């Protein structure tokens, strides 16, 4: 959501760097060309990281730049020189930023604590130079491996304010005024609706302790379905440990405070049962205005079990008792926690890539991402593992490609450290 410069949800495209290609080259001396392989490996592509930064307060910067790409790895050089690794990209986000896959909506990670650095996309691995394919049987491999190519991915960054207490209520009930009285925060305050267009955070000092209070923009009826400003900001109280529900108990705006109470709770429940279940303290604000006493009596009679605090935020009356009640409740509640990630991994296009070369002795050599994957997962002396190995070569089209290149029964095929005779 973007409102008057405040941005708390954006969609961006990120791409890790491609791996550099391995070099296919041979040493050459005067009068003695091609004295032996000396091609170096390509550099790995740069990775994409997320960094929680307490000095970043929203996602505004990502509204103007929607694509972020890490650097590609350089190609390997001759004389066994490795290619340079691609530059990483580090995206600074506010603490409490949830990252989702744009396609599936699954939660990838929760960038929660200041300084926390999370790997979002790994750069592609650099390809191996031809010197890496020399064996006791193969002395002059005339091929090198390509670097792994990676594809871009769309993700959604969703900021969720980290606070202990959330102030909720209809517009103009005095939430911002209350925040200014109990903390050092200085939110914009005026006598009209929707003065607050973004969550305001205030640190409350309670004796030797402190806690964070978030003033959430005023909700209205239908907020959970997108009406008014509330829908975009309800996510900011999902992390809070408790709620201070502020009511205009004097009905200065011409609304019935008891009706307001029911409607706001209905909006919280419509958005999330978790919000509806959060402990609440009801702040009966504007107690110094005409009509307040009658409505206080009505509210306490209708909701005898609901904890209430009487206050007049404009003068500061009742704020000390409110803070006592809030702290007494907070110490009984568990601390806020990171939101659990879903089981998710980006599927890269080239995980299954392979190339086939013929070496100087006529053997068919298979290289590429598929081979790297099999080498990591296949145990050579395990029959079940070798069956999986053979099955993967067949299902991923390696045998078909070998046949197209002219491989015949009995020809030698080399896949990583495995050498076998081709059987169509």
C-alpha positions as CSV (number, residue, x, y, z in Angstrom):
1,X,0.0,0.0,0.0
2,X,1.2,3.5,-0.8
3,X,-0.3,6.5,0.8
4,X,1.2,10.0,0.6
5,X,4.7,8.7,0.2
6,X,4.4,5.9,2.8
7,X,4.9,2.5,1.1
8,X,4.5,-0.7,3.0
9,X,3.9,-3.3,0.3
10,X,5.7,-3.6,-3.1
11,X,6.3,-6.1,-5.8
12,X,9.9,-6.3,-7.2
13,X,11.8,-8.6,-9.5
14,X,15.1,-9.9,-8.4
15,X,17.7,-11.9,-10.2
16,X,21.0,-13.5,-9.0
17,X,24.0,-13.3,-11.3
18,X,24.7,-16.0,-13.9
19,X,27.8,-18.1,-13.5
20,X,30.7,-17.3,-15.8
21,X,31.7,-19.9,-18.4
22,X,34.7,-22.1,-17.9
23,X,37.6,-21.5,-20.3
24,X,38.6,-24.1,-22.9
25,X,42.3,-23.3,-23.6
26,X,45.7,-24.9,-23.9
27,X,49.2,-23.9,-23.0
28,X,51.2,-22.9,-25.9
29,X,55.0,-22.3,-26.2
30,X,57.0,-21.2,-29.2
31,X,57.2,-24.1,-31.5
32,X,55.0,-26.3,-29.2
33,X,51.3,-25.4,-29.6
34,X,48.7,-27.1,-27.4
35,X,51.0,-28.3,-24.7
36,X,48.2,-29.1,-22.3
37,X,44.9,-27.8,-20.9
38,X,45.0,-24.6,-18.8
39,X,41.5,-23.2,-18.9
40,X,40.3,-21.8,-15.5
41,X,36.8,-21.9,-14.0
42,X,34.3,-19.2,-14.5
43,X,33.3,-17.0,-11.5
44,X,30.2,-17.6,-9.5
45,X,27.3,-15.1,-10.1
46,X,26.5,-12.6,-7.4
47,X,23.8,-13.4,-4.9
48,X,20.8,-11.3,-3.7
49,X,20.5,-10.6,0.0
50,X,18.0,-8.9,2.3
51,X,19.2,-6.8,5.2
52,X,17.0,-5.6,8.1
53,X,18.0,-2.0,8.8
54,X,16.4,-0.1,11.7
55,X,17.1,3.2,9.9
56,X,14.8,2.2,7.0
57,X,11.2,2.9,7.9
58,X,9.2,2.0,4.8
59,X,9.6,0.5,1.3
60,X,9.4,3.8,-0.6
61,X,12.7,3.3,-2.4
62,X,11.3,0.1,-4.1
63,X,8.4,1.9,-5.7
64,X,10.8,3.7,-8.1
65,X,13.2,0.8,-8.9
66,X,11.4,-2.5,-9.4
67,X,14.2,-4.6,-10.8
68,X,17.4,-5.7,-9.0
69,X,20.1,-7.9,-10.6
70,X,23.3,-9.2,-9.1
71,X,26.5,-9.2,-11.2
72,X,27.3,-12.1,-13.5
73,X,30.5,-14.1,-12.9
74,X,33.3,-13.5,-15.3
75,X,34.5,-16.1,-17.8
76,X,37.5,-18.2,-16.7
77,X,40.9,-17.3,-18.2
78,X,43.8,-19.2,-19.6
79,X,46.7,-20.3,-17.3
80,X,44.1,-21.7,-14.9
81,X,42.9,-18.2,-13.9
82,X,39.5,-18.1,-12.3
83,X,36.9,-15.7,-13.4
84,X,35.9,-12.9,-11.0
85,X,32.8,-13.5,-8.8
86,X,29.8,-11.3,-9.6
87,X,28.9,-8.5,-7.3
88,X,26.2,-9.2,-4.7
89,X,23.0,-7.1,-4.3
90,X,21.9,-6.2,-0.8
91,X,18.4,-4.9,-0.4
92,X,17.9,-2.9,2.8
93,X,14.4,-3.3,4.3
94,X,12.7,-2.2,7.5
95,X,12.8,-4.6,10.4
96,X,9.7,-6.8,10.2
97,X,9.5,-7.2,6.4
98,X,7.8,-10.3,5.2
99,X,8.9,-11.7,1.8
100,X,6.5,-13.7,-0.3
101,X,6.8,-15.4,-3.6
102,X,4.7,-13.4,-6.0
103,X,3.4,-16.4,-7.9
104,X,2.5,-18.8,-5.1
105,X,2.0,-16.3,-2.2
106,X,4.2,-18.5,0.0
107,X,6.2,-16.9,2.8
108,X,9.9,-17.1,1.9
109,X,11.3,-15.4,5.0
110,X,10.7,-12.8,7.7
111,X,13.5,-10.2,7.9
112,X,13.0,-9.5,11.6
113,X,15.9,-8.3,13.7
114,X,18.1,-5.3,13.0
115,X,21.3,-6.4,11.1
116,X,19.8,-9.7,10.1
117,X,21.1,-10.7,6.6
118,X,19.2,-13.3,4.7
119,X,20.2,-15.0,1.4
120,X,17.3,-14.6,-1.0
121,X,18.8,-15.9,-4.3
122,X,22.1,-17.8,-4.7
123,X,24.2,-16.8,-7.7
124,X,24.7,-19.3,-10.4
125,X,27.8,-21.5,-10.1
126,X,30.7,-20.8,-12.5
127,X,31.5,-23.4,-15.1
128,X,34.6,-25.6,-14.9
129,X,37.5,-24.9,-17.2
130,X,38.9,-27.7,-19.3
131,X,41.8,-28.3,-17.0
132,X,39.2,-29.7,-14.4
133,X,38.2,-32.5,-16.8
134,X,41.7,-34.1,-17.1
135,X,41.9,-37.6,-15.9
136,X,44.4,-40.4,-16.1
137,X,42.7,-41.5,-19.3
138,X,41.8,-38.1,-20.7
139,X,44.8,-35.9,-21.0
140,X,43.6,-33.1,-23.3
141,X,39.9,-32.4,-22.8
142,X,38.8,-30.0,-25.6
143,X,35.7,-28.7,-23.8
144,X,34.7,-26.6,-20.8
145,X,31.5,-26.2,-18.8
146,X,29.1,-23.3,-19.1
147,X,28.2,-21.4,-16.0
148,X,24.7,-21.9,-14.5
149,X,22.2,-19.4,-15.8
150,X,19.5,-18.3,-13.4
151,X,16.2,-16.7,-14.0
152,X,14.5,-13.7,-12.4
153,X,11.9,-14.1,-9.8
154,X,9.1,-11.8,-8.6
155,X,8.7,-11.3,-4.9
156,X,6.4,-9.2,-2.7
157,X,7.9,-7.2,0.2
158,X,5.3,-6.6,2.9
159,X,6.2,-4.5,5.9
160,X,4.7,-5.4,9.2
161,X,5.4,-3.1,12.1
162,X,7.1,-4.6,15.1
163,X,5.4,-3.2,18.2
164,X,4.2,-4.5,21.6
165,X,1.0,-2.5,21.7
166,X,-1.3,-1.5,18.8
167,X,-3.6,1.5,19.2
168,X,-6.8,0.9,17.2
169,X,-10.1,2.7,16.8
170,X,-12.2,4.9,14.5
171,X,-10.7,8.0,13.0
172,X,-10.4,11.0,15.3
173,X,-10.9,9.2,18.6
174,X,-7.5,10.5,19.9
175,X,-5.0,7.7,19.2
176,X,-2.3,10.0,17.9
177,X,-2.8,12.4,20.8
178,X,-2.6,9.6,23.3
179,X,0.6,8.3,21.6
180,X,2.2,11.8,21.9
181,X,1.4,11.9,25.7
182,X,2.8,8.5,26.6
183,X,5.9,8.5,24.4
184,X,8.3,10.8,22.7
185,X,6.6,10.3,19.3
186,X,5.2,13.4,17.7
187,X,2.6,12.3,15.2
188,X,0.6,14.8,13.1
189,X,-2.5,15.7,15.0
190,X,-5.5,17.6,13.8
191,X,-9.3,17.6,14.2
192,X,-10.2,15.8,11.0
193,X,-10.4,12.2,9.8
194,X,-7.4,10.3,8.5
195,X,-4.8,12.7,9.9
196,X,-2.6,9.6,10.4
197,X,-1.7,8.2,7.0
198,X,1.0,5.8,8.1
199,X,1.7,3.8,11.3
200,X,3.4,6.0,14.0
201,X,5.7,4.2,16.4
202,X,6.5,5.5,19.9
203,X,8.8,4.1,22.6
204,X,7.2,4.3,26.0
205,X,9.6,4.5,28.9
206,X,8.0,2.8,31.9
207,X,10.3,3.2,34.9
208,X,13.4,1.1,34.0
209,X,11.5,-0.7,31.2
210,X,10.3,0.3,27.8
211,X,7.9,-1.0,25.1
212,X,6.8,0.1,21.6
213,X,3.4,1.4,20.8
214,X,2.1,1.7,17.2
215,X,-0.7,4.1,16.3
216,X,-2.5,2.4,13.4
217,X,-4.5,4.7,11.0
218,X,-8.2,4.8,11.9
219,X,-10.3,1.9,10.8
220,X,-13.8,2.3,9.5
221,X,-16.6,-0.2,9.0
222,X,-15.7,-2.4,6.0
223,X,-11.9,-1.9,6.5
224,X,-11.3,-5.7,6.3
225,X,-12.9,-5.6,2.9
226,X,-10.8,-2.7,1.8
227,X,-12.8,0.3,2.8
228,X,-11.0,3.5,3.9
229,X,-7.4,3.3,5.0
230,X,-7.7,0.5,7.5
231,X,-7.3,-2.5,5.1
232,X,-3.8,-1.6,4.1
233,X,-2.7,-1.1,7.7
234,X,-4.4,-4.0,9.6
235,X,-1.3,-6.0,8.8
236,X,0.7,-3.7,11.1
237,X,-1.1,-4.9,14.2
238,X,-0.7,-8.7,13.4
239,X,2.7,-8.7,15.2
240,X,1.5,-6.8,18.3
241,X,1.2,-8.6,21.6
242,X,-1.9,-6.7,22.8
243,X,-4.3,-4.0,21.6
244,X,-5.4,-0.7,23.2
245,X,-8.8,-0.1,21.8
246,X,-9.4,3.7,21.9
247,X,-13.1,4.9,22.0
248,X,-14.5,8.4,21.8
249,X,-16.6,7.7,24.9
250,X,-18.2,11.1,24.8
251,X,-19.5,10.6,21.2
252,X,-18.0,13.9,20.1
253,X,-18.1,12.7,16.4
254,X,-21.8,11.8,16.7
255,X,-21.2,8.1,16.8
256,X,-22.3,5.7,19.6
257,X,-19.1,4.5,21.3
258,X,-20.6,1.1,22.1
259,X,-21.4,0.6,18.4
260,X,-17.9,1.7,17.5
261,X,-16.5,-0.9,19.9
262,X,-18.5,-3.7,18.3
263,X,-17.7,-2.6,14.7
264,X,-13.9,-2.3,15.2
265,X,-13.8,-5.8,16.8
266,X,-15.8,-7.2,13.9
267,X,-13.3,-5.7,11.5
268,X,-10.4,-7.3,13.4
269,X,-12.1,-10.6,13.3
270,X,-13.0,-10.3,9.6
271,X,-9.3,-9.7,8.8
272,X,-7.8,-12.3,11.1
273,X,-8.9,-14.5,14.0
274,X,-5.5,-14.0,15.5
275,X,-6.2,-10.2,15.8
276,X,-9.5,-10.9,17.3
277,X,-7.9,-13.1,20.0
278,X,-5.3,-10.5,21.1
279,X,-5.8,-9.2,24.6
280,X,-7.4,-5.8,24.8
281,X,-7.5,-2.9,27.1
282,X,-10.2,-0.4,26.2
283,X,-9.3,3.3,26.6
284,X,-12.4,5.4,27.2
285,X,-11.0,8.6,25.9
286,X,-12.4,12.1,26.0
287,X,-13.8,11.5,29.5
288,X,-13.6,15.2,30.2
289,X,-16.3,16.0,27.6
290,X,-20.0,16.3,28.0
291,X,-21.9,13.0,27.7
292,X,-18.9,10.9,28.7
293,X,-20.2,9.7,32.2
294,X,-23.5,8.4,30.8
295,X,-21.7,6.4,28.0
296,X,-19.1,5.1,30.5
297,X,-21.9,3.7,32.6
298,X,-23.5,2.1,29.5
299,X,-20.3,0.6,28.3
300,X,-19.3,-0.9,31.7
301,X,-22.8,-2.4,32.1
302,X,-22.7,-3.9,28.6
303,X,-19.1,-5.2,28.9
304,X,-18.5,-5.8,32.6
305,X,-15.5,-8.2,32.0
306,X,-13.6,-5.9,29.6
307,X,-10.7,-4.1,31.3
308,X,-11.1,-0.3,30.8
309,X,-9.0,2.8,31.5
310,X,-10.6,6.2,31.6
311,X,-8.5,8.9,29.9
312,X,-8.5,12.4,28.5
313,X,-5.6,12.2,26.1
314,X,-5.6,16.0,25.3
315,X,-4.8,16.8,28.9
316,X,-2.9,13.6,29.8
317,X,-5.4,12.7,32.4
318,X,-5.5,8.9,33.1
319,X,-2.3,8.1,31.1
320,X,-0.4,7.0,34.2
321,X,-3.1,4.4,35.1
322,X,-3.2,3.3,31.5
323,X,0.5,2.6,31.4
324,X,0.3,0.7,34.7
325,X,-2.4,-1.5,33.2
326,X,-0.6,-2.0,29.9
327,X,2.7,-3.0,31.5
328,X,0.9,-5.4,33.9
329,X,-0.6,-7.2,31.0
330,X,2.5,-7.1,28.8
331,X,4.6,-8.9,31.4
332,X,2.2,-11.9,31.2
333,X,2.3,-12.2,27.4
334,X,4.9,-14.1,25.3
335,X,7.3,-12.0,23.3
336,X,6.6,-11.3,19.6
337,X,8.1,-13.9,17.3
338,X,9.2,-14.1,13.7
339,X,6.5,-15.4,11.3
340,X,7.3,-18.9,10.2
341,X,8.4,-19.4,6.6
342,X,6.7,-21.9,4.3
343,X,8.5,-24.8,2.7
344,X,9.6,-23.0,-0.4
345,X,12.6,-23.0,-2.8
346,X,12.9,-21.2,-6.1
347,X,13.1,-23.5,-9.0
348,X,15.9,-22.5,-11.3
349,X,15.7,-23.2,-15.0
350,X,19.2,-24.6,-15.4
351,X,19.1,-27.1,-12.4
352,X,18.7,-29.9,-15.0
353,X,20.9,-28.4,-17.8
354,X,23.5,-30.6,-19.4
355,X,25.9,-30.6,-22.3
356,X,27.6,-33.5,-24.1
357,X,31.1,-33.5,-25.5
358,X,33.4,-36.2,-27.0
359,X,36.9,-36.4,-25.7
360,X,40.1,-37.3,-27.6
361,X,39.4,-41.0,-27.1
362,X,35.9,-40.8,-28.4
363,X,34.1,-41.1,-25.0
364,X,30.9,-39.1,-24.5
365,X,31.4,-36.7,-21.5
366,X,28.2,-35.2,-19.9
367,X,28.6,-32.0,-17.9
368,X,26.3,-29.3,-16.5
369,X,23.9,-28.6,-13.6
370,X,22.3,-32.0,-13.8
371,X,25.7,-33.7,-13.4
372,X,26.6,-31.4,-10.4
373,X,23.2,-32.4,-8.8
374,X,23.8,-36.1,-9.4
375,X,27.3,-36.0,-8.0
376,X,26.0,-34.4,-4.8
377,X,23.2,-37.0,-4.4
378,X,24.5,-40.3,-5.8
379,X,26.4,-42.8,-3.7
380,X,28.4,-44.9,-6.1
381,X,28.5,-48.1,-4.0
382,X,24.8,-48.0,-3.3
383,X,22.6,-50.0,-5.7
384,X,19.5,-47.9,-5.0
385,X,21.4,-44.7,-5.5
386,X,22.8,-46.0,-8.8
387,X,19.3,-46.9,-10.0
388,X,18.2,-43.4,-9.2
389,X,21.3,-42.2,-11.2
390,X,20.3,-44.2,-14.3
391,X,16.7,-43.2,-14.0
392,X,17.5,-39.5,-13.9
393,X,19.7,-39.8,-16.9
394,X,16.9,-41.4,-18.8
395,X,14.0,-39.1,-17.7
396,X,16.1,-35.9,-18.2
397,X,16.8,-36.8,-21.8
398,X,20.5,-37.6,-21.5
399,X,20.3,-41.1,-23.1
400,X,18.1,-39.6,-25.9
401,X,20.7,-36.9,-26.5
402,X,23.5,-39.4,-26.5
403,X,21.7,-41.4,-29.2
404,X,21.2,-38.3,-31.3
405,X,24.9,-37.6,-31.1
406,X,25.6,-41.1,-32.5
407,X,26.4,-43.0,-29.3
408,X,26.1,-46.7,-29.9
409,X,25.9,-49.7,-27.6
410,X,29.2,-50.2,-25.8
411,X,30.4,-46.6,-26.2
412,X,32.0,-45.1,-23.1
413,X,29.9,-42.4,-21.3
414,X,31.4,-40.3,-18.5
415,X,29.1,-38.5,-16.0
416,X,31.1,-36.9,-13.2
417,X,33.1,-39.6,-11.6
418,X,31.0,-42.4,-13.1
419,X,32.1,-44.1,-16.3
420,X,29.8,-46.7,-18.0
421,X,29.0,-48.4,-21.3
422,X,26.1,-46.9,-23.2
423,X,23.1,-49.2,-23.5
424,X,20.3,-47.7,-25.6
